[in-house]
Amino acid sequence: MRKIRVLYLLVMVPVVLAPLAAVAQPSGVPPTVKDKAQIEAAVAAQAAPTQQAKPAPAPPAAKKPAAKKAEVKRTEPIVPAYSGIREKMAVIVFYVWLWFSIAVLIYFLRLWIKEADRVYKAKYYEPEESPRKDNPMAPVLGD
C-alpha cells in the first residue's frame, strides 16, 4: 500500500504543479515602440529598392474603385501575454480551484472505495452469513 501511495504522489505532484509553474514563468516581453520602429525601418528598406527598380506607372485616365483592401501584414512579433495582473491572478485562481476540486473529488472517491471494501470484507451481503438474510441484495444509493 505504501508503494502505491508513493507512486501516486510521484505522478500527481508534477501533474498538479505543471500548470502553476507554467503560469509563474515570465512570459515574453511585448515589443516596445523602439522595436516596432526598427522593424518598420527594416521593412521600408527592403521595400524601397524594389519600388525604385520598377518603372513609374502611367497615370490612370479614370480612377477605378478599389475592389478589395489589401491585407495588412503585421511586422511586429505576436507575443502571448496577460493583459494585466488581474488576468494573471484570475488564471492562477482558476488553476488552484480546479486542482482543489479534483483533489476533493478524489478524496471522496477514496472514502467511498474504503467503505465498499470494509463492507465486502465483513461479508455483509452474503446470504449465509449476512445479518440481512431476509434481503441479501445490496441497498441502492439513498436507502
Solvent accessible surface area in square Angstrom, and as a share of the most:
residue,aa,sasa,rsa
1,M,145,0.65
2,R,198,0.72
3,K,175,0.74
4,I,112,0.57
5,R,133,0.48
6,V,77,0.44
7,L,112,0.56
8,Y,100,0.38
9,L,107,0.53
10,L,116,0.58
11,V,80,0.46
12,M,43,0.19
13,V,63,0.36
14,P,75,0.47
15,V,66,0.38
16,V,44,0.25
17,L,92,0.46
18,A,58,0.45
19,P,27,0.17
20,L,54,0.27
21,A,53,0.41
22,A,66,0.51
23,V,8,0.04
24,A,72,0.56
25,Q,122,0.54
26,P,125,0.79
27,S,56,0.36
28,G,41,0.40
29,V,125,0.72
30,P,81,0.51
31,P,31,0.20
32,T,74,0.43
33,V,127,0.73
34,K,145,0.61
35,D,58,0.30
36,K,83,0.35
37,A,55,0.43
38,Q,107,0.48
39,I,46,0.23
40,E,111,0.50
41,A,62,0.48
42,A,54,0.42
43,V,65,0.37
44,A,60,0.46
45,A,63,0.49
46,Q,136,0.61
47,A,41,0.31
48,A,41,0.32
49,P,78,0.49
50,T,77,0.45
51,Q,130,0.58
52,Q,151,0.67
53,A,87,0.68
54,K,140,0.59
55,P,121,0.76
56,A,96,0.74
57,P,125,0.78
58,A,86,0.67
59,P,122,0.77
60,P,104,0.66
61,A,117,0.91
62,A,73,0.56
63,K,192,0.81
64,K,181,0.77
65,P,127,0.80
66,A,97,0.75
67,A,103,0.80
68,K,179,0.76
69,K,193,0.82
70,A,90,0.70
71,E,165,0.74
72,V,136,0.78
73,K,176,0.75
74,R,161,0.59
75,T,57,0.33
76,E,43,0.19
77,P,73,0.46
78,I,135,0.69
79,V,46,0.26
80,P,115,0.72
81,A,53,0.41
82,Y,74,0.28
83,S,105,0.68
84,G,36,0.34
85,I,124,0.63
86,R,208,0.76
87,E,76,0.34
88,K,56,0.24
89,M,96,0.43
90,A,61,0.47
91,V,44,0.25
92,I,47,0.24
93,V,91,0.52
94,F,106,0.44
95,Y,60,0.23
96,V,79,0.45
97,W,153,0.54
98,L,55,0.28
99,W,44,0.15
100,F,132,0.55
101,S,32,0.21
102,I,57,0.29
103,A,57,0.44
104,V,50,0.28
105,L,121,0.60
106,I,50,0.25
107,Y,124,0.47
108,F,117,0.49
109,L,94,0.47
110,R,96,0.35
111,L,78,0.39
112,W,153,0.54
113,I,91,0.46
114,K,105,0.45
115,E,80,0.36
116,A,57,0.44
117,D,71,0.37
118,R,143,0.52
119,V,27,0.16
120,Y,172,0.66
121,K,157,0.67
122,A,67,0.52
123,K,91,0.39
124,Y,79,0.30
125,Y,72,0.27
126,E,72,0.32
127,P,70,0.44
128,E,133,0.60
129,E,109,0.49
130,S,1,0.01
131,P,103,0.65
132,R,64,0.23
133,K,131,0.56
134,D,135,0.70
135,N,77,0.40
136,P,43,0.27
137,M,141,0.63
138,A,60,0.47
139,P,59,0.37
140,V,108,0.62
141,L,149,0.74
142,G,85,0.82
143,D,140,0.73
